[in-house]
Amino acid sequence: MGLGLTLRTLRIPSRRTMQEAEFDKFADEYHAQHVASIGASGEGPEFFARYKIQDLVWEQSKRTRSTSVPLAIVDFGAGVGGSVPHLKARFAQSSLTCVDVSQRSLELASSRFPGQADFRVFDGQQLPLDTASQDIVFAACVFHHIAHSEHVKLLSEWRRVLRPGGIAMVYEHNPYNPMTRRVVDSCAFDANAHLITARQMRRQFSQAGFVDSAVRYRVFFPHFMRALRRWERCLAPVPLGAQYYVVATRQ
């Protein structure tokens, strides 16, 4: 046999197929594993989901329109839907599309929050959305599951579906924070994680054509020091928080 074997002949799974299998495996036990992995913080998954959406509201209100105006929002890598109730609470008049490579995760999300979002499978290449049809694309700790070499291509796809003036926001783990590294190392569904610094992520936004980008660090204090959280916005430039976000505008 010659060496000219095709992918069809070898039946090598696509990148999406491999990601789908990985996340389908954890979908049914995601909540329990998430609770266990963040136990040291003294907080539960609801805390982490809620403040991310609060930050999105804050950034959106600064950059574009009031949250009372109907918007088209994409929750990218929505998983089992942890952000859905918080997005619907803060953007009550807006439409929400949840996309993920894991069909099983979306099935669980749909059963948890029926009628609250449009749940669509992502093929790993092109978002199942029309060009210039969305106002916000948001991702909560998704990009560390994606090879860094794919980020600019993916962000360019975000830019395609955003309307001019729309915003993109990526939340990620801060690799400079030792507690974050401990959590990621102990979490089964982060076994293949590729942490990325805020500086790298911001550079990738620029390479994808976004403008007016900003970085803010979050989660400086555990539960027993929660009284100090009122000062977190003042600490946003300090690269020591457990997580960070990059937010940018589509020109």
VEXKOL-850186 format. One record per residue (C-alpha): x, y, z; residue in three letters. Coordinates in pm, whole numbers. Example, Ala and Ser with C-alpha at 12.3 -4.5 7.8 and 13.67 -1.06 7.14 Angstrom:
2
<node><xx>1230</xx><yy>-450</yy><zz>780</zz><rest>Ala</rest></node>
<node><xx>1367</xx><yy>-106</yy><zz>714</zz><rest>Ser</rest></node>
***
This chain:
251
<node><xx>0</xx><yy>0</yy><zz>0</zz><rest>Met</rest></node>
<node><xx>127</xx><yy>348</yy><zz>-84</zz><rest>Gly</rest></node>
<node><xx>165</xx><yy>634</yy><zz>164</zz><rest>Leu</rest></node>
<node><xx>-109</xx><yy>851</yy><zz>11</zz><rest>Gly</rest></node>
<node><xx>-369</xx><yy>769</yy><zz>279</zz><rest>Leu</rest></node>
<node><xx>-655</xx><yy>1012</yy><zz>320</zz><rest>Thr</rest></node>
<node><xx>-819</xx><yy>1112</yy><zz>647</zz><rest>Leu</rest></node>
<node><xx>-1127</xx><yy>924</yy><zz>527</zz><rest>Arg</rest></node>
<node><xx>-919</xx><yy>606</yy><zz>486</zz><rest>Thr</rest></node>
<node><xx>-760</xx><yy>638</yy><zz>828</zz><rest>Leu</rest></node>
<node><xx>-1086</xx><yy>750</yy><zz>988</zz><rest>Arg</rest></node>
<node><xx>-899</xx><yy>1000</yy><zz>1202</zz><rest>Ile</rest></node>
<node><xx>-1152</xx><yy>1196</yy><zz>1410</zz><rest>Pro</rest></node>
<node><xx>-1180</xx><yy>1568</yy><zz>1351</zz><rest>Ser</rest></node>
<node><xx>-1076</xx><yy>1823</yy><zz>1613</zz><rest>Arg</rest></node>
<node><xx>-1443</xx><yy>1882</yy><zz>1691</zz><rest>Arg</rest></node>
<node><xx>-1508</xx><yy>1508</yy><zz>1729</zz><rest>Thr</rest></node>
<node><xx>-1225</xx><yy>1477</yy><zz>1980</zz><rest>Met</rest></node>
<node><xx>-1339</xx><yy>1780</yy><zz>2178</zz><rest>Gln</rest></node>
<node><xx>-1698</xx><yy>1662</yy><zz>2166</zz><rest>Glu</rest></node>
<node><xx>-1603</xx><yy>1321</yy><zz>2302</zz><rest>Ala</rest></node>
<node><xx>-1393</xx><yy>1478</yy><zz>2577</zz><rest>Glu</rest></node>
<node><xx>-1668</xx><yy>1708</yy><zz>2701</zz><rest>Phe</rest></node>
<node><xx>-1952</xx><yy>1461</yy><zz>2648</zz><rest>Asp</rest></node>
<node><xx>-1764</xx><yy>1234</yy><zz>2888</zz><rest>Lys</rest></node>
<node><xx>-1781</xx><yy>1491</yy><zz>3167</zz><rest>Phe</rest></node>
<node><xx>-2118</xx><yy>1650</yy><zz>3092</zz><rest>Ala</rest></node>
<node><xx>-2326</xx><yy>1444</yy><zz>3335</zz><rest>Asp</rest></node>
<node><xx>-2082</xx><yy>1488</yy><zz>3622</zz><rest>Glu</rest></node>
<node><xx>-1969</xx><yy>1843</yy><zz>3544</zz><rest>Tyr</rest></node>
<node><xx>-2144</xx><yy>2013</yy><zz>3835</zz><rest>His</rest></node>
<node><xx>-2011</xx><yy>1775</yy><zz>4100</zz><rest>Ala</rest></node>
<node><xx>-1656</xx><yy>1795</yy><zz>3966</zz><rest>Gln</rest></node>
<node><xx>-1674</xx><yy>2172</yy><zz>3943</zz><rest>His</rest></node>
<node><xx>-1789</xx><yy>2199</yy><zz>4304</zz><rest>Val</rest></node>
<node><xx>-1502</xx><yy>1976</yy><zz>4418</zz><rest>Ala</rest></node>
<node><xx>-1237</xx><yy>2163</yy><zz>4219</zz><rest>Ser</rest></node>
<node><xx>-1328</xx><yy>2510</yy><zz>4353</zz><rest>Ile</rest></node>
<node><xx>-1385</xx><yy>2400</yy><zz>4713</zz><rest>Gly</rest></node>
<node><xx>-1075</xx><yy>2578</yy><zz>4841</zz><rest>Ala</rest></node>
<node><xx>-1226</xx><yy>2915</yy><zz>4744</zz><rest>Ser</rest></node>
<node><xx>-1516</xx><yy>2867</yy><zz>4982</zz><rest>Gly</rest></node>
<node><xx>-1758</xx><yy>2950</yy><zz>4701</zz><rest>Glu</rest></node>
<node><xx>-1983</xx><yy>2746</yy><zz>4474</zz><rest>Gly</rest></node>
<node><xx>-2035</xx><yy>2754</yy><zz>4097</zz><rest>Pro</rest></node>
<node><xx>-2317</xx><yy>3010</yy><zz>4126</zz><rest>Glu</rest></node>
<node><xx>-2079</xx><yy>3268</yy><zz>4269</zz><rest>Phe</rest></node>
<node><xx>-1836</xx><yy>3232</yy><zz>3980</zz><rest>Phe</rest></node>
<node><xx>-2109</xx><yy>3236</yy><zz>3717</zz><rest>Ala</rest></node>
<node><xx>-2283</xx><yy>3539</yy><zz>3868</zz><rest>Arg</rest></node>
<node><xx>-1992</xx><yy>3780</yy><zz>3892</zz><rest>Tyr</rest></node>
<node><xx>-1883</xx><yy>3712</yy><zz>3535</zz><rest>Lys</rest></node>
<node><xx>-2222</xx><yy>3825</yy><zz>3408</zz><rest>Ile</rest></node>
<node><xx>-2213</xx><yy>4126</yy><zz>3640</zz><rest>Gln</rest></node>
<node><xx>-1882</xx><yy>4222</yy><zz>3480</zz><rest>Asp</rest></node>
<node><xx>-2030</xx><yy>4172</yy><zz>3134</zz><rest>Leu</rest></node>
<node><xx>-2319</xx><yy>4404</yy><zz>3220</zz><rest>Val</rest></node>
<node><xx>-2075</xx><yy>4665</yy><zz>3350</zz><rest>Trp</rest></node>
<node><xx>-1859</xx><yy>4651</yy><zz>3038</zz><rest>Glu</rest></node>
<node><xx>-2154</xx><yy>4644</yy><zz>2800</zz><rest>Gln</rest></node>
<node><xx>-2317</xx><yy>4945</yy><zz>2963</zz><rest>Ser</rest></node>
<node><xx>-1991</xx><yy>5141</yy><zz>2931</zz><rest>Lys</rest></node>
<node><xx>-1926</xx><yy>5049</yy><zz>2570</zz><rest>Arg</rest></node>
<node><xx>-2263</xx><yy>5027</yy><zz>2399</zz><rest>Thr</rest></node>
<node><xx>-2627</xx><yy>5051</yy><zz>2504</zz><rest>Arg</rest></node>
<node><xx>-2841</xx><yy>5003</yy><zz>2812</zz><rest>Ser</rest></node>
<node><xx>-2902</xx><yy>4644</yy><zz>2921</zz><rest>Thr</rest></node>
<node><xx>-3276</xx><yy>4714</yy><zz>2892</zz><rest>Ser</rest></node>
<node><xx>-3244</xx><yy>4730</yy><zz>2513</zz><rest>Val</rest></node>
<node><xx>-3296</xx><yy>4390</yy><zz>2345</zz><rest>Pro</rest></node>
<node><xx>-2965</xx><yy>4244</yy><zz>2236</zz><rest>Leu</rest></node>
<node><xx>-2853</xx><yy>3925</yy><zz>2062</zz><rest>Ala</rest></node>
<node><xx>-2609</xx><yy>3742</yy><zz>2292</zz><rest>Ile</rest></node>
<node><xx>-2395</xx><yy>3433</yy><zz>2234</zz><rest>Val</rest></node>
<node><xx>-2273</xx><yy>3220</yy><zz>2524</zz><rest>Asp</rest></node>
<node><xx>-1980</xx><yy>3044</yy><zz>2359</zz><rest>Phe</rest></node>
<node><xx>-1884</xx><yy>2711</yy><zz>2514</zz><rest>Gly</rest></node>
<node><xx>-2200</xx><yy>2726</yy><zz>2721</zz><rest>Ala</rest></node>
<node><xx>-2161</xx><yy>2370</yy><zz>2848</zz><rest>Gly</rest></node>
<node><xx>-2445</xx><yy>2264</yy><zz>3078</zz><rest>Val</rest></node>
<node><xx>-2577</xx><yy>2621</yy><zz>3095</zz><rest>Gly</rest></node>
<node><xx>-2427</xx><yy>2762</yy><zz>3414</zz><rest>Gly</rest></node>
<node><xx>-2442</xx><yy>3120</yy><zz>3283</zz><rest>Ser</rest></node>
<node><xx>-2793</xx><yy>3099</yy><zz>3137</zz><rest>Val</rest></node>
<node><xx>-3000</xx><yy>3208</yy><zz>3442</zz><rest>Pro</rest></node>
<node><xx>-2766</xx><yy>3498</yy><zz>3514</zz><rest>His</rest></node>
<node><xx>-2765</xx><yy>3617</yy><zz>3153</zz><rest>Leu</rest></node>
<node><xx>-3146</xx><yy>3598</yy><zz>3139</zz><rest>Lys</rest></node>
<node><xx>-3177</xx><yy>3782</yy><zz>3471</zz><rest>Ala</rest></node>
<node><xx>-2955</xx><yy>4071</yy><zz>3362</zz><rest>Arg</rest></node>
<node><xx>-3051</xx><yy>4084</yy><zz>2992</zz><rest>Phe</rest></node>
<node><xx>-3418</xx><yy>3997</yy><zz>3029</zz><rest>Ala</rest></node>
<node><xx>-3530</xx><yy>4137</yy><zz>2693</zz><rest>Gln</rest></node>
<node><xx>-3245</xx><yy>3989</yy><zz>2493</zz><rest>Ser</rest></node>
<node><xx>-3215</xx><yy>3672</yy><zz>2286</zz><rest>Ser</rest></node>
<node><xx>-2958</xx><yy>3415</yy><zz>2396</zz><rest>Leu</rest></node>
<node><xx>-2783</xx><yy>3153</yy><zz>2184</zz><rest>Thr</rest></node>
<node><xx>-2577</xx><yy>2886</yy><zz>2361</zz><rest>Cys</rest></node>
<node><xx>-2318</xx><yy>2709</yy><zz>2148</zz><rest>Val</rest></node>
<node><xx>-2090</xx><yy>2420</yy><zz>2237</zz><rest>Asp</rest></node>
<node><xx>-1906</xx><yy>2132</yy><zz>2071</zz><rest>Val</rest></node>
<node><xx>-2068</xx><yy>1889</yy><zz>2316</zz><rest>Ser</rest></node>
<node><xx>-2413</xx><yy>1775</yy><zz>2212</zz><rest>Gln</rest></node>
<node><xx>-2464</xx><yy>1605</yy><zz>2549</zz><rest>Arg</rest></node>
<node><xx>-2382</xx><yy>1923</yy><zz>2740</zz><rest>Ser</rest></node>
<node><xx>-2635</xx><yy>2120</yy><zz>2535</zz><rest>Leu</rest></node>
<node><xx>-2900</xx><yy>1855</yy><zz>2594</zz><rest>Glu</rest></node>
<node><xx>-2848</xx><yy>1892</yy><zz>2969</zz><rest>Leu</rest></node>
<node><xx>-2852</xx><yy>2272</yy><zz>2944</zz><rest>Ala</rest></node>
<node><xx>-3175</xx><yy>2263</yy><zz>2747</zz><rest>Ser</rest></node>
<node><xx>-3340</xx><yy>2035</yy><zz>3003</zz><rest>Ser</rest></node>
<node><xx>-3225</xx><yy>2260</yy><zz>3289</zz><rest>Arg</rest></node>
<node><xx>-3339</xx><yy>2584</yy><zz>3124</zz><rest>Phe</rest></node>
<node><xx>-3610</xx><yy>2498</yy><zz>2871</zz><rest>Pro</rest></node>
<node><xx>-3713</xx><yy>2783</yy><zz>2646</zz><rest>Gly</rest></node>
<node><xx>-3455</xx><yy>3025</yy><zz>2785</zz><rest>Gln</rest></node>
<node><xx>-3203</xx><yy>2999</yy><zz>2500</zz><rest>Ala</rest></node>
<node><xx>-3145</xx><yy>2861</yy><zz>2154</zz><rest>Asp</rest></node>
<node><xx>-2901</xx><yy>2569</yy><zz>2195</zz><rest>Phe</rest></node>
<node><xx>-2680</xx><yy>2500</yy><zz>1891</zz><rest>Arg</rest></node>
<node><xx>-2390</xx><yy>2263</yy><zz>1828</zz><rest>Val</rest></node>
<node><xx>-2063</xx><yy>2422</yy><zz>1711</zz><rest>Phe</rest></node>
<node><xx>-1864</xx><yy>2224</yy><zz>1454</zz><rest>Asp</rest></node>
<node><xx>-1533</xx><yy>2370</yy><zz>1570</zz><rest>Gly</rest></node>
<node><xx>-1497</xx><yy>2581</yy><zz>1255</zz><rest>Gln</rest></node>
<node><xx>-1793</xx><yy>2809</yy><zz>1181</zz><rest>Gln</rest></node>
<node><xx>-2046</xx><yy>2943</yy><zz>1428</zz><rest>Leu</rest></node>
<node><xx>-2404</xx><yy>2852</yy><zz>1329</zz><rest>Pro</rest></node>
<node><xx>-2496</xx><yy>3221</yy><zz>1315</zz><rest>Leu</rest></node>
<node><xx>-2538</xx><yy>3480</yy><zz>1041</zz><rest>Asp</rest></node>
<node><xx>-2275</xx><yy>3744</yy><zz>972</zz><rest>Thr</rest></node>
<node><xx>-2318</xx><yy>4067</yy><zz>1172</zz><rest>Ala</rest></node>
<node><xx>-2617</xx><yy>3927</yy><zz>1363</zz><rest>Ser</rest></node>
<node><xx>-2501</xx><yy>3946</yy><zz>1727</zz><rest>Gln</rest></node>
<node><xx>-2430</xx><yy>4220</yy><zz>1980</zz><rest>Asp</rest></node>
<node><xx>-2228</xx><yy>4026</yy><zz>2239</zz><rest>Ile</rest></node>
<node><xx>-2019</xx><yy>3710</yy><zz>2230</zz><rest>Val</rest></node>
<node><xx>-1912</xx><yy>3586</yy><zz>2573</zz><rest>Phe</rest></node>
<node><xx>-1703</xx><yy>3291</yy><zz>2690</zz><rest>Ala</rest></node>
<node><xx>-1647</xx><yy>3182</yy><zz>3051</zz><rest>Ala</rest></node>
<node><xx>-1322</xx><yy>2987</yy><zz>3095</zz><rest>Cys</rest></node>
<node><xx>-1341</xx><yy>2810</yy><zz>2760</zz><rest>Val</rest></node>
<node><xx>-1029</xx><yy>2914</yy><zz>2568</zz><rest>Phe</rest></node>
<node><xx>-786</xx><yy>2715</yy><zz>2784</zz><rest>His</rest></node>
<node><xx>-951</xx><yy>2404</yy><zz>2638</zz><rest>His</rest></node>
<node><xx>-856</xx><yy>2519</yy><zz>2286</zz><rest>Ile</rest></node>
<node><xx>-506</xx><yy>2509</yy><zz>2137</zz><rest>Ala</rest></node>
<node><xx>-351</xx><yy>2856</yy><zz>2137</zz><rest>His</rest></node>
<node><xx>-282</xx><yy>2825</yy><zz>1764</zz><rest>Ser</rest></node>
<node><xx>-661</xx><yy>2817</yy><zz>1704</zz><rest>Glu</rest></node>
<node><xx>-751</xx><yy>3126</yy><zz>1907</zz><rest>His</rest></node>
<node><xx>-708</xx><yy>3397</yy><zz>1644</zz><rest>Val</rest></node>
<node><xx>-907</xx><yy>3199</yy><zz>1389</zz><rest>Lys</rest></node>
<node><xx>-1183</xx><yy>3148</yy><zz>1643</zz><rest>Leu</rest></node>
<node><xx>-1188</xx><yy>3512</yy><zz>1751</zz><rest>Leu</rest></node>
<node><xx>-1206</xx><yy>3611</yy><zz>1384</zz><rest>Ser</rest></node>
<node><xx>-1518</xx><yy>3396</yy><zz>1360</zz><rest>Glu</rest></node>
<node><xx>-1657</xx><yy>3583</yy><zz>1662</zz><rest>Trp</rest></node>
<node><xx>-1585</xx><yy>3907</yy><zz>1481</zz><rest>Arg</rest></node>
<node><xx>-1773</xx><yy>3781</yy><zz>1176</zz><rest>Arg</rest></node>
<node><xx>-2098</xx><yy>3725</yy><zz>1366</zz><rest>Val</rest></node>
<node><xx>-2077</xx><yy>4049</yy><zz>1567</zz><rest>Leu</rest></node>
<node><xx>-2235</xx><yy>4368</yy><zz>1445</zz><rest>Arg</rest></node>
<node><xx>-2016</xx><yy>4679</yy><zz>1426</zz><rest>Pro</rest></node>
<node><xx>-1993</xx><yy>4813</yy><zz>1779</zz><rest>Gly</rest></node>
<node><xx>-2059</xx><yy>4470</yy><zz>1929</zz><rest>Gly</rest></node>
<node><xx>-1841</xx><yy>4344</yy><zz>2211</zz><rest>Ile</rest></node>
<node><xx>-1649</xx><yy>4025</yy><zz>2274</zz><rest>Ala</rest></node>
<node><xx>-1552</xx><yy>3914</yy><zz>2624</zz><rest>Met</rest></node>
<node><xx>-1335</xx><yy>3620</yy><zz>2727</zz><rest>Val</rest></node>
<node><xx>-1293</xx><yy>3513</yy><zz>3088</zz><rest>Tyr</rest></node>
<node><xx>-991</xx><yy>3295</yy><zz>3166</zz><rest>Glu</rest></node>
<node><xx>-784</xx><yy>3150</yy><zz>3449</zz><rest>His</rest></node>
<node><xx>-476</xx><yy>3350</yy><zz>3544</zz><rest>Asn</rest></node>
<node><xx>-170</xx><yy>3123</yy><zz>3513</zz><rest>Pro</rest></node>
<node><xx>28</xx><yy>3353</yy><zz>3745</zz><rest>Tyr</rest></node>
<node><xx>-201</xx><yy>3277</yy><zz>4038</zz><rest>Asn</rest></node>
<node><xx>-83</xx><yy>2969</yy><zz>4236</zz><rest>Pro</rest></node>
<node><xx>-433</xx><yy>2884</yy><zz>4364</zz><rest>Met</rest></node>
<node><xx>-563</xx><yy>2885</yy><zz>4008</zz><rest>Thr</rest></node>
<node><xx>-292</xx><yy>2643</yy><zz>3899</zz><rest>Arg</rest></node>
<node><xx>-377</xx><yy>2417</yy><zz>4191</zz><rest>Arg</rest></node>
<node><xx>-746</xx><yy>2414</yy><zz>4096</zz><rest>Val</rest></node>
<node><xx>-674</xx><yy>2346</yy><zz>3729</zz><rest>Val</rest></node>
<node><xx>-426</xx><yy>2069</yy><zz>3810</zz><rest>Asp</rest></node>
<node><xx>-680</xx><yy>1894</yy><zz>4034</zz><rest>Ser</rest></node>
<node><xx>-975</xx><yy>1920</yy><zz>3796</zz><rest>Cys</rest></node>
<node><xx>-1043</xx><yy>1619</yy><zz>3573</zz><rest>Ala</rest></node>
<node><xx>-1203</xx><yy>1817</yy><zz>3291</zz><rest>Phe</rest></node>
<node><xx>-900</xx><yy>2052</yy><zz>3284</zz><rest>Asp</rest></node>
<node><xx>-659</xx><yy>1762</yy><zz>3224</zz><rest>Ala</rest></node>
<node><xx>-572</xx><yy>1896</yy><zz>2877</zz><rest>Asn</rest></node>
<node><xx>-586</xx><yy>2265</yy><zz>2969</zz><rest>Ala</rest></node>
<node><xx>-356</xx><yy>2517</yy><zz>2802</zz><rest>His</rest></node>
<node><xx>-357</xx><yy>2823</yy><zz>3027</zz><rest>Leu</rest></node>
<node><xx>-294</xx><yy>3155</yy><zz>2859</zz><rest>Ile</rest></node>
<node><xx>-181</xx><yy>3487</yy><zz>3001</zz><rest>Thr</rest></node>
<node><xx>-391</xx><yy>3801</yy><zz>2972</zz><rest>Ala</rest></node>
<node><xx>-123</xx><yy>3967</yy><zz>2761</zz><rest>Arg</rest></node>
<node><xx>-129</xx><yy>3680</yy><zz>2511</zz><rest>Gln</rest></node>
<node><xx>-507</xx><yy>3678</yy><zz>2498</zz><rest>Met</rest></node>
<node><xx>-524</xx><yy>4052</yy><zz>2442</zz><rest>Arg</rest></node>
<node><xx>-270</xx><yy>4022</yy><zz>2160</zz><rest>Arg</rest></node>
<node><xx>-484</xx><yy>3757</yy><zz>1994</zz><rest>Gln</rest></node>
<node><xx>-788</xx><yy>3984</yy><zz>2008</zz><rest>Phe</rest></node>
<node><xx>-586</xx><yy>4250</yy><zz>1823</zz><rest>Ser</rest></node>
<node><xx>-468</xx><yy>3998</yy><zz>1564</zz><rest>Gln</rest></node>
<node><xx>-831</xx><yy>3900</yy><zz>1503</zz><rest>Ala</rest></node>
<node><xx>-918</xx><yy>4262</yy><zz>1425</zz><rest>Gly</rest></node>
<node><xx>-1079</xx><yy>4376</yy><zz>1750</zz><rest>Phe</rest></node>
<node><xx>-1015</xx><yy>4725</yy><zz>1890</zz><rest>Val</rest></node>
<node><xx>-1039</xx><yy>4908</yy><zz>2221</zz><rest>Asp</rest></node>
<node><xx>-938</xx><yy>4600</yy><zz>2421</zz><rest>Ser</rest></node>
<node><xx>-895</xx><yy>4601</yy><zz>2798</zz><rest>Ala</rest></node>
<node><xx>-778</xx><yy>4352</yy><zz>3061</zz><rest>Val</rest></node>
<node><xx>-913</xx><yy>4330</yy><zz>3414</zz><rest>Arg</rest></node>
<node><xx>-814</xx><yy>4084</yy><zz>3687</zz><rest>Tyr</rest></node>
<node><xx>-1071</xx><yy>3935</yy><zz>3925</zz><rest>Arg</rest></node>
<node><xx>-1115</xx><yy>3714</yy><zz>4234</zz><rest>Val</rest></node>
<node><xx>-847</xx><yy>3835</yy><zz>4471</zz><rest>Phe</rest></node>
<node><xx>-1015</xx><yy>3727</yy><zz>4795</zz><rest>Phe</rest></node>
<node><xx>-1154</xx><yy>3390</yy><zz>4912</zz><rest>Pro</rest></node>
<node><xx>-1485</xx><yy>3360</yy><zz>5093</zz><rest>His</rest></node>
<node><xx>-1346</xx><yy>3426</yy><zz>5442</zz><rest>Phe</rest></node>
<node><xx>-1208</xx><yy>3760</yy><zz>5315</zz><rest>Met</rest></node>
<node><xx>-1521</xx><yy>3850</yy><zz>5117</zz><rest>Arg</rest></node>
<node><xx>-1562</xx><yy>4183</yy><zz>5301</zz><rest>Ala</rest></node>
<node><xx>-1262</xx><yy>4307</yy><zz>5099</zz><rest>Leu</rest></node>
<node><xx>-1423</xx><yy>4229</yy><zz>4764</zz><rest>Arg</rest></node>
<node><xx>-1567</xx><yy>4578</yy><zz>4747</zz><rest>Arg</rest></node>
<node><xx>-1216</xx><yy>4691</yy><zz>4650</zz><rest>Trp</rest></node>
<node><xx>-1171</xx><yy>4447</yy><zz>4363</zz><rest>Glu</rest></node>
<node><xx>-1237</xx><yy>4702</yy><zz>4088</zz><rest>Arg</rest></node>
<node><xx>-949</xx><yy>4908</yy><zz>4226</zz><rest>Cys</rest></node>
<node><xx>-723</xx><yy>4603</yy><zz>4198</zz><rest>Leu</rest></node>
<node><xx>-829</xx><yy>4519</yy><zz>3842</zz><rest>Ala</rest></node>
<node><xx>-490</xx><yy>4619</yy><zz>3687</zz><rest>Pro</rest></node>
<node><xx>-294</xx><yy>4400</yy><zz>3930</zz><rest>Val</rest></node>
<node><xx>-207</xx><yy>4064</yy><zz>3761</zz><rest>Pro</rest></node>
<node><xx>-261</xx><yy>3854</yy><zz>4074</zz><rest>Leu</rest></node>
<node><xx>-633</xx><yy>3773</yy><zz>4064</zz><rest>Gly</rest></node>
<node><xx>-738</xx><yy>3412</yy><zz>4018</zz><rest>Ala</rest></node>
<node><xx>-905</xx><yy>3499</yy><zz>3689</zz><rest>Gln</rest></node>
<node><xx>-904</xx><yy>3778</yy><zz>3433</zz><rest>Tyr</rest></node>
<node><xx>-1110</xx><yy>3892</yy><zz>3139</zz><rest>Tyr</rest></node>
<node><xx>-1032</xx><yy>4056</yy><zz>2808</zz><rest>Val</rest></node>
<node><xx>-1304</xx><yy>4266</yy><zz>2652</zz><rest>Val</rest></node>
<node><xx>-1290</xx><yy>4433</yy><zz>2310</zz><rest>Ala</rest></node>
<node><xx>-1506</xx><yy>4596</yy><zz>2045</zz><rest>Thr</rest></node>
<node><xx>-1581</xx><yy>4494</yy><zz>1690</zz><rest>Arg</rest></node>
<node><xx>-1510</xx><yy>4796</yy><zz>1469</zz><rest>Gln</rest></node>
***
